[in-house]
Amino acid sequence: MSEPIGAKLRSQYLGLFTWKSGSTTYLIADVNGNDLIDDRDYAFAFEGAPSLTIADFINSGEFVQLSGGSGGAWQGTAGPDTFLGQAGDDVADGAGGDDLLEGGLGADKLSGGSGNDILIGGRGSDTLRGGSGNDQLWAGGRYTGHEDDQDSVNTLFGEDGDDTLIGGEGQDVLECGAGNDFINAKPGDIGRGGDGDDQFTGQGATLEGGAGADRLSGTASTFTGGAGADIFSLSNFSSVGGWAPTPNIVTDFSIAQGDRLVVSFQYHQYPVVWRGALDNAAFSLPRPCISGRTADRSRPSSIAPHNNSGSAS
């Protein structure tokens, strides 16, 4: 293999290549037509801010790991690729295949392309786009100790496919797109559904179902179902600020639209209170739906309206 001019390229037994090239973009090519790299154990690591495009491999995606340096751009192949960013603002596009892209430190931009991809933002304010396929998008890290911080503002776009979007420690925006998606929103996050039947769970978050028959659940959150017959699953337990009774808020509950409420009770003294007008024609709580136990193991016997203009059946 010919060495690009100005680059310091080293090859080791397991195929580890490194170079330091500043902002210069180099192309690694077989100029004589005689070289063949066919070992699946090859990996690349970069220093500086390289821009790398991989193309024309006999079996695209056999290079299973690319490790970025302090910022740079990377274009994947039609096969399954792995990109592991480090410090700096990385830009990585997985293209085809089932890719794993991890941004690391910095404000990274990761695009999965086609295939069922896993995108992990890491620390910093990142932008993740799943593309087509059933993707997983993580605003922070997947493991303890690799999360982002509360100052990060990440934006996740599921786009096409049945995607899973996981918020981080910062105030993130999670956009579903098409497909039947799942959103796990953390305190301060905004989760927005798309055209499919999406599922949401949130803790101190703002959740908007959009079109479709969505299911929204969580604690201390604000729910807007949008179009479609939605299910709001509520609890009187708050994980935001300890045991304080922070309420859930439903902004657009509609019997006419087919919306439903599912209310669960936790083992403490905070009551479940409906703050809104109730009437017998639009709202009923039949006794068989009541379940749960209080702290002294007694069962609730009824649910009664409290400071409302109507009455419950």
C-alpha angles and dihedrals in degrees: 000000000000119000115234114242112265095013126115103218122179128186124202133185095269093046101260110162124187134174139170112216108149110218094336118119116223131191119215106210141163098242096177098043092233104097124095126184109192106150114116091207095073119124134179129213124186136201121200121014108311127178111213133183120184117204144147098035116156089230107023116217098026088123097084102187136038118177117199128214130214096330131321146136127271133184119199132212137249089269134065110298136180123212121184113188124199129185120346136044105302128194115201131172116189094197108187130001134041100304136186113212122178121181102198115189123358137039099307132186114210126181121184099197115192122347133051101300137182115216121187118186100194121189118348135042104304138180117217127187119186099195118193121342133050102302139181116219120189119189092200129010131311094228136054111271094028099077124121122247132255092259092062120104110196128184119206124189116189093187114174124006135034100304137183117218120191121191124219137215094286131068100283134180115222116193118187106195120184123348135045101300138183123220126192106190125191129205111307095014126130116215120192126188127214135207098309135075099278132188123217134188121180144175112202090340139131111240126190118186101197118188122351136045100301133182116217121187138162148093133282090001139129116238129199112177099191122191120353135042103302133188119221112200109194136181135192091223118097123201091185114092096357118277097344111135097244106175130233113233124210110193103186112024108164127181089188090058092050099253119160136198126219113189123190127191127219128208100266141081102265111114129225106242127186108210104196143065117299128193132178095240095056105027133043136164109195114202095243091066093063115101141149138073136253126230092274091052094252119138122235111250101197147357116230131186115253122206093341130140094233139033137252124235 
